[in-house]
Amino acid sequence: MLYQSAGFSLDRLASLYDETAAVIRSALLAEGVDVDAHPRPSPDPISVTMERLYDLKLSIDRVGWLCGYSYGKARKVLLHEGVQLRKCGPPLNQEVDVPRLVKLHKSGLSIEACGRELGISYGTARNRLRAAGMPLLPEPPIFVRPPTPLSASTVVDLHLQGFKKEHIRQLTGRSSSFIHRQLALAGLQARVKPDSLGIDTGTLVAIYQCVASSRVTAEVLHISESAVLARLWEAGQDMLDAPDPDIGPLRVQARAPWQQRHQEILARAARGQRASEIAAAFQVSVANVTDIIRLYQHRDRTTAEILYRRAQGESPGVIAIRMGLRLDRVKDVLARYTSHPRRPGPLTKPPTQQRNLHAHRHHC
């Protein structure tokens, strides 16, 4: 919302969320946002952005702060646009799911988090819990950011004492990237769980060791190459000139659109439909349908699939990870049956490769 409607730049969003611009960019790409190098502000008036943010249940004060206005100015803009403002607090007779509120608080959630989950204020949540006779759990401590950033050794000491990453960030005044870098230099595991992008660092490092390419690793995980490099640095992984020979094949599956189409074609063929009927249903040639059926009936299915994936535009590293093969095996197959090293387009199969594949089938 802030990037597309309010026209916030990556740097401004990074400052707002206390993250790096690379992390913000990767998060936007993961949401399917077309990230432009020079984002342009929305042509809509600022009142449109305010309405959208207010519809997301943000307070007027928060909406004004995000758009660069005071509370009073933001309230006037919303009223001028005819927005029905929510009441400041829920009435005393508001229906609150007290049993669920009690259950959430017993699970370890703070009062504020419980209230946010049920759409009520902190005060209302606290009062209902007390009325239900619920012993209130102590609230998490509030950490104050120091006036000047603390040293790197302090970051490591706090980590060893068991402090969480966000608490270390508040106590030291350092960014998340700085903390991760210092922990990696100290030989400590910087990320023990998937990060905000849902990427497990251990899997990322394993993929990189199999292919020795940050570009291929980014392509496999559908994130930016800069995000891959940042996580490799945080994990203390050295840059490789060749795949690690001690790392076995790794398989990370992801269904491509053509695989779904193949499955439907094979299902129709199994039901007894003729190739011409299947071709008409999918609006492709009969030869295309026949090639797909032959692909999955081929004796050397692995070689046939490698050649087909290459024809669909996948790089050798991506093929190796998707099929769970060693990179050198994939390259050997391509060297034997592909005479043109140039990468083919995503929807075309080079005529020479077609002849080589048919020749291989005839030979087998």
C-alpha positions as CSV (number, residue, x, y, z in Angstrom):
1,M,0.0,0.0,0.0
2,L,2.7,2.5,1.0
3,Y,4.8,1.7,-2.1
4,Q,2.1,1.6,-4.7
5,S,-0.4,4.2,-3.4
6,A,1.6,6.5,-1.3
7,G,4.7,6.4,-3.5
8,F,7.1,5.6,-0.7
9,S,10.6,4.9,-2.0
10,L,12.6,1.7,-1.0
11,D,14.9,3.8,1.2
12,R,11.9,5.5,3.0
13,L,10.3,2.1,3.6
14,A,13.6,0.7,4.8
15,S,13.9,3.5,7.4
16,L,10.3,3.1,8.4
17,Y,10.6,-0.7,9.0
18,D,14.2,-0.6,10.3
19,E,15.4,-2.9,7.5
20,T,17.7,-2.7,4.5
21,A,16.4,-1.6,1.1
22,A,17.3,-5.1,-0.3
23,V,15.1,-6.8,2.3
24,I,12.2,-4.3,1.5
25,R,12.7,-4.9,-2.3
26,S,12.7,-8.7,-1.8
27,A,9.5,-8.5,0.3
28,L,7.7,-6.5,-2.4
29,L,8.8,-8.9,-5.1
30,A,7.6,-11.8,-3.0
31,E,4.1,-10.1,-3.0
32,G,4.2,-9.8,-6.7
33,V,4.8,-6.0,-6.8
34,D,6.6,-4.7,-9.9
35,V,9.4,-2.9,-8.2
36,D,10.5,0.1,-10.3
37,A,14.0,1.5,-9.8
38,H,12.4,5.0,-9.6
39,P,8.9,4.6,-8.1
40,R,6.5,7.3,-9.0
41,P,3.9,8.7,-6.5
42,S,0.4,7.6,-7.2
43,P,-1.6,9.9,-9.4
44,D,-4.4,9.6,-6.9
45,P,-4.8,12.4,-4.3
46,I,-3.4,11.8,-0.9
47,S,-6.9,11.5,0.4
48,V,-7.3,8.2,-1.5
49,T,-4.2,6.8,0.1
50,M,-5.5,7.9,3.5
51,E,-8.9,6.2,2.9
52,R,-7.1,2.9,1.9
53,L,-4.9,3.0,5.0
54,Y,-7.8,3.8,7.3
55,D,-9.8,0.8,5.7
56,L,-6.9,-1.4,6.8
57,K,-7.9,-0.6,10.5
58,L,-5.1,1.8,11.1
59,S,-5.8,4.6,13.5
60,I,-6.2,8.2,12.3
61,D,-3.0,9.1,14.1
62,R,-1.1,6.4,12.3
63,V,-2.6,7.2,8.9
64,G,-1.5,10.8,9.4
65,W,2.0,9.9,10.4
66,L,2.5,7.6,7.4
67,C,1.3,10.3,5.0
68,G,3.2,13.2,6.7
69,Y,0.2,14.9,8.3
70,S,-0.8,15.7,11.8
71,Y,-3.7,13.9,13.5
72,G,-6.0,16.9,13.0
73,K,-5.2,17.3,9.4
74,A,-5.7,13.6,8.6
75,R,-9.0,13.6,10.4
76,K,-10.2,16.6,8.4
77,V,-9.2,15.0,5.1
78,L,-11.0,11.8,6.0
79,L,-14.2,13.7,7.0
80,H,-14.0,15.8,3.9
81,E,-14.0,12.6,1.8
82,G,-17.1,11.4,3.6
83,V,-15.4,8.5,5.5
84,Q,-17.3,7.2,8.4
85,L,-14.8,7.4,11.3
86,R,-14.6,4.6,13.8
87,K,-15.2,5.3,17.4
88,C,-12.1,5.9,19.5
89,G,-12.9,2.9,21.8
90,P,-15.4,0.2,21.9
91,P,-18.5,0.8,24.1
92,L,-18.8,-1.0,27.4
93,N,-21.5,-3.2,26.1
94,Q,-19.6,-4.3,23.0
95,E,-19.7,-8.0,22.3
96,V,-16.3,-9.5,23.2
97,D,-15.4,-13.2,22.9
98,V,-14.1,-13.4,26.5
99,P,-13.5,-17.2,26.5
100,R,-11.3,-16.8,23.4
101,L,-9.6,-13.7,24.9
102,V,-8.7,-15.7,28.0
103,K,-7.5,-18.7,25.9
104,L,-5.3,-16.4,23.9
105,H,-3.7,-14.8,27.0
106,K,-3.2,-18.2,28.6
107,S,-1.2,-19.3,25.5
108,G,1.4,-16.6,26.2
109,L,0.2,-13.7,24.1
110,S,0.5,-10.2,25.6
111,I,-2.6,-8.2,26.4
112,E,-1.9,-6.0,23.4
113,A,-1.6,-8.9,21.0
114,C,-4.8,-10.5,22.4
115,G,-6.7,-7.2,21.8
116,R,-5.3,-6.8,18.3
117,E,-6.4,-10.4,17.5
118,L,-10.0,-9.6,18.6
119,G,-10.1,-6.1,17.3
120,I,-10.3,-4.4,20.7
121,S,-8.1,-1.9,22.5
122,Y,-5.5,-2.8,25.1
123,G,-7.6,-1.2,27.9
124,T,-10.7,-3.2,26.9
125,A,-8.8,-6.4,26.7
126,R,-7.2,-5.8,30.1
127,N,-10.5,-4.9,31.8
128,R,-12.3,-8.0,30.4
129,L,-9.5,-10.3,31.5
130,R,-9.6,-8.8,35.0
131,A,-13.4,-9.1,35.1
132,A,-13.0,-12.8,34.1
133,G,-10.7,-13.4,37.1
134,M,-7.7,-14.0,34.8
135,P,-4.3,-13.4,36.5
136,L,-2.6,-11.0,34.2
137,L,0.8,-12.2,32.9
138,P,3.7,-9.7,33.2
139,E,4.1,-7.6,30.1
140,P,7.3,-7.9,28.1
141,P,10.0,-5.5,29.0
142,I,10.4,-2.2,27.1
143,F,13.9,-1.7,25.8
144,V,15.1,1.9,25.2
145,R,17.4,2.6,22.2
146,P,20.7,4.1,23.3
147,P,21.7,7.6,22.1
148,T,24.7,6.2,20.2
149,P,25.0,2.6,18.7
150,L,26.8,0.1,20.9
151,S,29.8,-2.0,19.9
152,A,29.8,-5.2,17.9
153,S,31.0,-7.2,21.0
154,T,27.8,-6.1,22.8
155,V,25.7,-7.6,20.1
156,V,27.5,-11.0,20.5
157,D,27.3,-10.8,24.3
158,L,23.5,-10.1,24.3
159,H,23.0,-13.0,21.8
160,L,24.9,-15.4,24.1
161,Q,22.7,-14.2,27.0
162,G,19.6,-15.3,25.1
163,F,18.2,-12.0,23.9
164,K,16.1,-12.1,20.8
165,K,17.2,-10.4,17.6
166,E,14.6,-7.6,17.9
167,H,15.6,-6.9,21.5
168,I,19.3,-6.8,20.6
169,R,18.4,-4.3,17.9
170,Q,16.6,-2.1,20.4
171,L,19.3,-2.4,23.1
172,T,22.2,-1.7,20.8
173,G,20.7,0.7,18.3
174,R,22.1,-1.4,15.5
175,S,20.3,-2.6,12.3
176,S,19.2,-6.2,11.6
177,S,21.9,-6.6,8.9
178,F,24.6,-5.4,11.3
179,I,23.5,-7.8,14.0
180,H,23.4,-10.7,11.5
181,R,26.8,-9.9,10.1
182,Q,28.5,-9.7,13.6
183,L,26.9,-13.0,14.7
184,A,28.2,-14.6,11.5
185,L,31.7,-13.3,12.1
186,A,31.5,-14.7,15.6
187,G,30.6,-18.1,14.3
188,L,27.1,-18.0,15.6
189,Q,24.0,-19.0,13.7
190,A,22.5,-15.8,12.5
191,R,19.1,-17.2,11.5
192,V,17.7,-20.2,13.2
193,K,14.2,-20.0,11.6
194,P,12.9,-18.9,8.2
195,D,13.0,-15.2,7.8
196,S,10.3,-12.8,6.8
197,L,10.5,-14.0,3.2
198,G,9.9,-17.6,4.3
199,I,13.4,-18.6,3.2
200,D,15.3,-21.1,5.3
201,T,19.0,-20.1,5.4
202,G,20.2,-23.7,5.6
203,T,18.3,-24.7,2.5
204,L,19.6,-21.6,0.7
205,V,23.2,-22.4,1.6
206,A,22.8,-26.0,0.5
207,I,21.4,-24.9,-2.9
208,Y,24.3,-22.5,-3.4
209,Q,26.9,-25.3,-2.5
210,C,25.3,-27.5,-5.1
211,V,25.3,-25.0,-8.0
212,A,28.0,-22.4,-6.9
213,S,25.9,-19.6,-8.3
214,S,24.0,-16.9,-6.4
215,R,22.0,-16.2,-9.6
216,V,20.8,-19.8,-9.9
217,T,20.1,-19.9,-6.2
218,A,17.9,-16.8,-6.5
219,E,16.1,-18.3,-9.5
220,V,15.3,-21.5,-7.6
221,L,14.0,-19.7,-4.5
222,H,12.3,-16.9,-6.5
223,I,14.1,-14.1,-4.6
224,S,16.6,-11.4,-5.7
225,E,20.3,-12.2,-6.1
226,S,21.2,-9.4,-3.6
227,A,19.0,-11.2,-1.0
228,V,20.9,-14.4,-1.6
229,L,24.3,-12.7,-1.3
230,A,23.2,-11.1,2.0
231,R,22.1,-14.4,3.5
232,L,25.2,-16.2,2.3
233,W,27.3,-13.5,4.0
234,E,25.2,-13.8,7.2
235,A,25.7,-17.5,7.2
236,G,29.5,-17.2,6.8
237,Q,29.4,-19.0,3.4
238,D,32.5,-18.3,1.2
239,M,32.0,-17.7,-2.5
240,L,32.6,-20.8,-4.5
241,D,34.1,-21.2,-8.0
242,A,32.7,-24.7,-8.4
243,P,30.1,-26.9,-6.7
244,D,31.1,-28.4,-3.4
245,P,32.1,-32.1,-4.3
246,D,31.2,-33.2,-0.7
247,I,27.6,-32.0,-1.1
248,G,25.2,-34.6,-2.5
249,P,22.3,-33.9,-4.9
250,L,19.6,-31.6,-3.5
251,R,16.0,-31.6,-4.7
252,V,13.8,-28.5,-4.3
253,Q,10.6,-29.0,-6.3
254,A,8.3,-26.4,-7.7
255,R,5.6,-27.1,-10.1
256,A,6.0,-25.2,-13.4
257,P,3.0,-24.3,-15.6
258,W,4.1,-26.7,-18.3
259,Q,4.2,-29.6,-15.7
260,Q,0.5,-29.0,-14.8
261,R,-0.3,-29.1,-18.5
262,H,1.6,-32.3,-19.0
263,Q,-0.3,-33.9,-16.1
264,E,-3.6,-33.0,-17.7
265,I,-2.5,-34.3,-21.1
266,L,-1.3,-37.6,-19.6
267,A,-4.6,-38.0,-17.6
268,R,-6.6,-37.5,-20.8
269,A,-4.4,-40.0,-22.6
270,A,-4.9,-42.5,-19.8
271,R,-8.6,-42.2,-20.2
272,G,-8.3,-43.2,-23.9
273,Q,-8.5,-39.9,-25.6
274,R,-6.8,-39.7,-29.0
275,A,-3.9,-37.3,-29.5
276,S,-5.9,-35.2,-32.0
277,E,-8.7,-34.7,-29.4
278,I,-6.2,-33.8,-26.7
279,A,-4.4,-31.4,-29.1
280,A,-7.7,-29.7,-29.9
281,A,-8.6,-29.3,-26.2
282,F,-5.3,-27.6,-25.4
283,Q,-5.0,-25.8,-28.7
284,V,-1.6,-27.3,-29.5
285,S,-0.3,-29.4,-32.3
286,V,-0.7,-33.2,-32.4
287,A,3.1,-33.5,-32.6
288,N,3.4,-31.6,-29.3
289,V,1.0,-33.9,-27.5
290,T,2.8,-36.9,-29.0
291,D,6.2,-35.6,-27.8
292,I,4.9,-35.1,-24.3
293,I,3.5,-38.6,-24.1
294,R,6.8,-40.0,-25.4
295,L,8.7,-38.0,-22.9
296,Y,7.1,-39.8,-19.9
297,Q,7.3,-43.2,-21.6
298,H,11.0,-42.8,-22.6
299,R,13.4,-45.5,-21.3
300,D,15.9,-42.8,-20.3
301,R,13.4,-40.5,-18.7
302,T,16.0,-38.5,-16.9
303,T,17.9,-37.5,-20.1
304,A,14.7,-36.7,-21.9
305,E,13.4,-34.5,-19.0
306,I,16.8,-32.7,-18.8
307,L,16.6,-31.9,-22.5
308,Y,13.0,-30.8,-22.3
309,R,13.6,-28.6,-19.3
310,R,16.5,-27.0,-21.1
311,A,14.2,-26.3,-24.0
312,Q,11.8,-24.6,-21.6
313,G,14.5,-22.1,-20.6
314,E,15.7,-23.6,-17.3
315,S,19.4,-23.2,-16.7
316,P,21.6,-26.3,-15.9
317,G,21.7,-25.3,-12.2
318,V,18.0,-25.0,-11.9
319,I,17.5,-28.3,-13.7
320,A,19.9,-30.0,-11.2
321,I,18.0,-28.6,-8.2
322,R,14.5,-29.3,-9.5
323,M,15.4,-32.9,-10.5
324,G,17.7,-33.7,-7.6
325,L,20.7,-34.4,-9.7
326,R,24.4,-33.4,-9.6
327,L,25.2,-30.4,-11.7
328,D,28.0,-32.2,-13.6
329,R,25.6,-34.9,-14.7
330,V,23.1,-32.3,-16.1
331,K,26.0,-30.6,-17.9
332,D,27.2,-33.9,-19.4
333,V,23.8,-34.7,-20.8
334,L,23.4,-31.2,-22.3
335,A,26.9,-31.4,-23.8
336,R,26.1,-34.8,-25.4
337,Y,22.7,-33.9,-26.9
338,T,22.8,-30.1,-27.4
339,S,24.9,-28.7,-30.1
340,H,24.0,-25.1,-29.5
341,P,25.2,-23.7,-26.1
342,R,23.0,-20.7,-26.5
343,R,20.1,-20.7,-24.1
344,P,16.8,-21.4,-25.9
345,G,13.7,-19.4,-25.4
346,P,11.1,-20.4,-22.8
347,L,8.5,-21.5,-25.3
348,T,10.5,-22.9,-28.2
349,K,12.6,-26.0,-28.7
350,P,15.6,-25.6,-31.1
351,P,15.2,-27.8,-34.2
352,T,18.7,-29.3,-33.7
353,Q,17.8,-30.3,-30.1
354,Q,14.6,-31.9,-31.4
355,R,16.6,-34.0,-33.9
356,N,19.1,-35.0,-31.2
357,L,16.3,-36.0,-28.8
358,H,14.6,-38.1,-31.5
359,A,17.9,-39.6,-32.4
360,H,18.5,-40.5,-28.8
361,R,15.1,-42.1,-28.5
362,H,15.7,-44.2,-31.7
363,H,19.2,-45.2,-30.4
364,C,17.7,-46.4,-27.1
